Amino acid sequence: MRKLTTLIILALLTVISARGEGADSLQVLLQRGDSCMQRYNTFEALKHYQRALAMVQNQGSLDSVQNHGPVPLILRLADCYYKRGNYRETAELLKNVPEDSLSHEAFRQLALSYQKQGDADSYIYWGGQLLSRFPMDGEIVAGVILAYARNNQPQNGIICGMRYCLKDSTNILVNRALADAWFMNRDFGAAAKLYDRLLAQGDSTFNTLYSAGMCYSQKEDLERAYHYLQLAFLISGMQHYGCAYRLGVVCIDTKRYPEGLGYLDLARQLMRPDTTVMKAITLSQGEGYYLTQHYEEAVAAWKEHLAYNPSSVATYYNIANAYAYLLKDEEQALAYYRQFLGLARQEEKPTAQLLEMMEKAEEMLK
């Protein structure tokens, strides 16, 4: 490929030189771009490659690929875009290059550009094209397996993974993806064997332990499920609510009642949203509903706000006013005025505004 690239560049320079144009200018631009790339300066390299491509396009070179310019220059430019995270431009350039002109690295950049953009179908297609030429690229094999699984086609991912495993059954990336595909295909026996293999290889990450625990739970091998889920929960720093919940269920099913209830209670606590964030969200929701005259929704949002901020004096007052003047529910209005006054009177240094609110509430309760 390197020899072919050199020949194309020389041919291109010859064509331009024959027309009396600046061959040295193009060569200088390419050299400058390459030098910048060697120093990881993609910002400057991009400028040089773009100028070089514009020059070639203006010359109407015969070594063009669907009006994108000569292949070696496209590969340089695509590499630069890829390293800058511009995956859309990378894919647009490389998908029009003849596949026999793509290096392994260029093929990877093309496939991975679609993966990074969340385009699973295109990633599966180009990943498959890559693997037809480089079948032992385990990272791409694992990626394609997972892409099939996420597209609800785990059986296709399994076929891809098993083909690779005929030659190499020790690749951790492939084994992880294949185990997950077997799990999604509800073949828990095959999945369990792979999770065991991963653990034997020393892959004791949270995801592997958690998946193994879930798999053995499905197989109703609850003692092994308990063992793996407990290890996974410890690795998570006892912060993964899903693992705490599953571990609690397994404990209950294995008659470890006090332990199971403890895990379930912890799962409930971990599932609670961040109090600070929810305070702000519910308060803003209440205001938004109130200003758009959705008063019942406003009251509901303010009540939820009180669950996160029970000492919010103003919120009790707002709810009471909404019930009194807008929703015409006297009983609820009086109840919230009383709660408002109960909190407001505890303020050691009430503001003038708070004193005025208290006076109005007292009048409503007379």
C-alpha positions in Angstrom: 0.0 0.0 0.0 2.9 2.4 0.9 4.5 1.7 -2.5 1.2 2.3 -4.3 0.7 5.6 -2.4 4.1 6.8 -3.5 3.5 5.9 -7.1 0.1 7.8 -7.1 1.7 10.9 -5.6 4.5 10.8 -8.2 2.0 10.3 -11.0 -0.1 13.2 -9.7 3.0 15.5 -9.4 4.0 14.6 -13.0 0.5 15.4 -14.3 0.5 18.8 -12.6 4.0 19.5 -13.6 3.3 18.7 -17.3 0.6 21.4 -17.2 3.0 24.0 -16.0 1.4 24.2 -12.6 3.2 24.3 -9.2 4.3 20.7 -8.4 6.6 22.0 -5.7 3.6 23.8 -4.1 1.6 20.6 -3.8 4.6 18.6 -2.5 5.4 21.3 0.0 1.8 21.2 1.3 1.9 17.5 1.7 5.3 17.6 3.5 4.1 20.3 5.8 0.9 18.4 6.6 2.9 15.2 7.3 5.3 17.1 9.5 2.4 18.6 11.5 0.9 15.1 11.9 4.2 13.7 13.2 4.0 16.4 15.9 0.3 15.7 16.6 -0.6 19.2 15.4 -3.8 18.2 13.6 -5.0 21.8 13.6 -2.2 23.0 11.2 -2.1 19.7 9.3 -5.7 20.0 8.4 -5.1 23.4 6.8 -2.2 22.1 4.6 -4.2 18.9 3.5 -7.3 21.0 2.7 -5.2 23.4 0.5 -3.6 20.4 -1.2 -7.0 18.8 -1.9 -8.3 22.1 -3.3 -5.2 22.4 -5.6 -5.7 18.8 -6.9 -9.4 19.3 -7.5 -8.7 22.6 -9.4 -6.3 20.6 -11.6 -8.9 18.0 -12.4 -6.5 15.2 -11.7 -7.3 11.8 -13.3 -6.3 10.1 -9.9 -9.5 11.3 -8.3 -12.2 9.4 -6.4 -15.7 10.7 -7.0 -14.4 14.4 -7.0 -12.8 14.0 -3.6 -9.2 14.0 -4.8 -6.4 11.4 -5.0 -6.5 8.4 -2.7 -3.3 9.0 -0.7 -4.4 12.6 0.0 -7.9 11.5 1.1 -6.3 9.0 3.5 -4.2 11.7 5.0 -7.1 14.1 5.3 -9.4 11.4 6.7 -6.8 10.4 9.3 -6.5 14.1 10.3 -10.3 14.5 10.7 -10.5 11.2 12.7 -7.9 12.3 15.1 -9.8 15.5 15.6 -13.1 13.7 16.4 -14.8 14.8 13.2 -16.2 11.4 12.4 -18.8 12.6 9.9 -16.2 14.0 7.6 -14.0 11.0 8.1 -16.8 8.6 7.0 -17.8 10.9 4.1 -14.3 10.8 2.7 -13.4 7.2 3.2 -16.7 5.6 2.1 -16.0 6.8 -1.5 -12.5 5.3 -1.6 -12.3 1.9 -3.5 -12.1 -0.7 -0.7 -8.9 -2.3 -2.2 -7.2 1.1 -1.6 -8.1 1.3 2.1 -5.4 0.3 4.5 -6.4 -1.6 7.7 -6.1 1.6 9.7 -8.3 3.5 7.2 -10.9 0.7 7.2 -10.9 0.9 11.0 -11.4 4.6 11.0 -14.3 4.3 8.5 -16.1 1.6 10.6 -15.4 3.2 14.0 -16.5 6.6 12.7 -20.0 5.2 12.2 -19.8 3.5 15.6 -18.9 6.8 17.3 -21.8 8.5 15.5 -24.2 5.8 16.8 -25.0 4.5 13.3 -25.1 0.8 14.2 -26.3 -0.4 10.7 -23.4 1.4 8.9 -21.0 0.2 11.6 -22.1 -3.4 11.1 -21.7 -3.1 7.3 -18.3 -1.6 7.3 -17.1 -3.7 10.2 -18.1 -6.7 8.2 -16.3 -5.4 5.2 -13.2 -4.9 7.3 -13.4 -8.4 8.8 -13.7 -10.0 5.4 -10.2 -8.7 4.8 -8.8 -8.7 8.4 -10.7 -11.4 10.2 -8.5 -11.4 13.3 -9.2 -7.8 14.3 -10.7 -8.7 17.7 -11.7 -5.2 18.7 -13.9 -4.9 15.6 -15.2 -8.4 16.1 -16.3 -7.5 19.6 -17.8 -4.2 18.4 -19.8 -5.9 15.6 -21.1 -8.6 18.1 -22.4 -5.9 20.4 -23.9 -3.8 17.6 -25.9 -6.8 16.4 -27.0 -7.4 20.0 -28.2 -3.8 20.4 -30.0 -4.2 17.1 -31.9 -7.1 18.5 -30.0 -9.5 16.3 -27.8 -11.3 18.9 -27.8 -14.5 16.8 -25.9 -12.7 14.1 -23.4 -11.4 16.6 -23.0 -15.0 17.9 -22.2 -16.2 14.4 -19.6 -13.5 14.0 -18.0 -14.3 17.4 -18.0 -18.0 17.0 -16.2 -17.7 13.7 -13.4 -15.7 15.4 -13.3 -18.1 18.3 -12.5 -21.1 16.0 -9.0 -19.5 15.8 -8.8 -17.6 19.1 -10.9 -18.4 22.2 -8.8 -16.3 24.6 -9.6 -12.7 23.4 -11.2 -11.0 26.4 -13.0 -8.3 24.3 -14.5 -10.9 22.1 -15.5 -13.2 24.9 -17.2 -10.4 26.8 -19.2 -9.4 23.8 -20.1 -13.0 22.9 -21.2 -13.8 26.5 -23.5 -10.8 26.4 -24.9 -11.8 23.0 -25.6 -15.4 24.4 -27.3 -13.8 27.4 -29.5 -11.5 25.2 -30.3 -14.6 23.1 -31.4 -16.2 26.4 -29.0 -19.1 26.1 -27.8 -18.7 29.7 -25.9 -22.0 29.7 -23.6 -20.8 26.9 -23.3 -17.3 28.4 -22.4 -18.8 31.8 -19.5 -20.8 30.3 -18.1 -17.7 28.8 -18.4 -15.6 31.9 -16.6 -18.4 33.8 -13.9 -18.4 31.1 -13.5 -14.6 31.5 -13.2 -14.9 35.3 -10.7 -17.6 34.9 -8.7 -15.3 32.6 -8.7 -12.7 35.5 -11.4 -10.5 34.0 -13.0 -9.6 37.4 -14.4 -6.3 36.4 -17.8 -5.1 37.7 -19.6 -5.8 34.4 -18.3 -9.3 34.1 -19.1 -10.2 37.7 -22.5 -8.5 37.5 -23.4 -10.2 34.2 -22.2 -13.6 35.6 -24.4 -13.1 38.7 -27.4 -12.2 36.5 -26.8 -15.2 34.3 -26.6 -17.7 37.2 -29.7 -16.0 38.6 -31.5 -16.8 35.4 -30.2 -20.4 35.6 -31.5 -20.6 39.2 -28.1 -21.4 40.4 -28.7 -18.9 43.2 -25.6 -19.7 45.3 -23.3 -18.8 42.5 -25.5 -15.8 41.6 -25.2 -14.6 45.2 -21.4 -15.0 45.1 -20.9 -13.1 41.9 -23.4 -10.3 42.7 -21.9 -9.8 46.1 -18.4 -9.4 44.6 -19.8 -7.0 41.9 -21.6 -4.9 44.5 -18.4 -4.5 46.5 -16.4 -3.5 43.4 -19.1 -0.9 42.7 -18.3 0.7 46.0 -21.8 -0.4 47.1 -23.3 2.2 44.9 -25.0 0.3 42.1 -28.7 0.2 42.9 -29.5 -2.4 40.3 -26.9 -4.8 41.7 -28.1 -4.1 45.3 -31.7 -4.9 44.2 -30.7 -8.1 42.4 -28.6 -9.2 45.3 -31.5 -8.5 47.7 -33.8 -10.6 45.6 -31.3 -13.5 45.5 -30.9 -13.2 49.3 -34.6 -13.4 49.9 -34.9 -16.4 47.6 -32.1 -18.2 49.5 -33.7 -17.4 52.9 -31.0 -14.8 53.8 -33.9 -12.6 54.9 -32.2 -9.9 57.1 -29.3 -9.5 54.6 -31.8 -9.4 51.7 -33.9 -6.8 53.3 -30.8 -4.7 54.0 -29.8 -4.8 50.3 -33.3 -4.0 49.2 -33.5 -1.0 51.5 -30.1 0.1 50.3 -31.3 -0.2 46.7 -34.3 2.0 47.5 -32.0 4.6 48.9 -29.6 4.5 46.0 -32.5 4.9 43.5 -33.5 8.2 45.0 -32.5 11.1 42.7 -30.1 13.7 43.8 -31.9 15.9 46.3 -30.2 19.2 45.3 -31.0 18.7 41.6 -34.6 17.6 42.4 -35.2 20.7 44.6 -34.3 23.0 41.7 -36.3 21.0 39.1 -39.5 20.7 41.0 -39.4 24.4 42.1 -38.9 25.5 38.5 -41.7 23.1 37.3 -44.1 24.6 39.8 -43.3 28.1 38.7 -43.6 27.1 35.0 -47.0 25.5 35.5 -48.2 28.4 37.6 -47.2 31.0 35.0 -48.9 29.0 32.2 -52.1 28.7 34.3 -51.8 24.9 34.9 -52.5 25.3 38.6 -53.2 21.7 39.5 -49.9 20.7 37.9 -48.2 23.6 39.7 -49.5 22.4 43.1 -48.4 18.8 42.3 -44.8 20.0 41.5 -44.7 22.2 44.6 -45.8 19.2 46.7 -43.1 17.1 45.2 -40.6 19.9 46.0 -41.6 19.7 49.6 -40.6 16.0 49.6 -37.0 17.2 48.9 -37.2 20.5 50.7 -39.7 20.1 53.6 -38.5 23.4 55.3 -39.5 25.6 52.3 -41.8 28.1 54.0 -42.7 29.9 50.7 -43.8 26.7 49.0 -46.4 26.0 51.7 -47.7 29.5 51.2 -47.8 29.2 47.4 -49.7 25.9 47.7 -52.2 27.4 50.2 -52.8 30.4 47.9 -53.3 28.2 44.9 -55.9 26.2 46.7 -57.6 29.3 48.2 -57.8 31.5 45.1 -57.4 29.3 42.0 -58.6 25.8 42.8 -61.3 26.8 45.3 -60.4 24.0 47.8 -60.9 25.7 51.2 -60.0 22.6 53.2 -56.7 22.1 51.5 -56.0 25.9 51.6 -56.5 26.1 55.4 -54.4 23.0 56.0 -51.4 24.4 54.0 -51.8 27.9 55.7 -51.5 26.2 59.0 -48.4 24.3 58.0 -47.0 27.5 56.6 -47.5 29.4 59.8 -46.1 26.5 61.9 -42.8 26.8 60.0 -42.8 30.6 59.7 -43.2 31.2 63.4 -40.0 29.3 64.0 -38.0 31.9 62.1 -35.9 33.9 64.6 -35.5 36.9 62.3 -38.4 36.9 59.9 -38.1 39.3 56.9 -40.7 42.0 56.2 -42.0 40.0 53.3 -42.4 36.9 55.5 -44.2 38.9 58.2 -46.7 40.2 55.5 -47.3 36.6 54.3 -47.9 35.5 57.9 -50.4 38.3 58.4 -52.4 37.3 55.3 -52.3 33.6 56.3 -53.7 34.4 59.7 -56.5 36.4 58.2 -57.4 33.4 56.0 -57.6 31.2 59.0 -60.0 33.5 60.9 
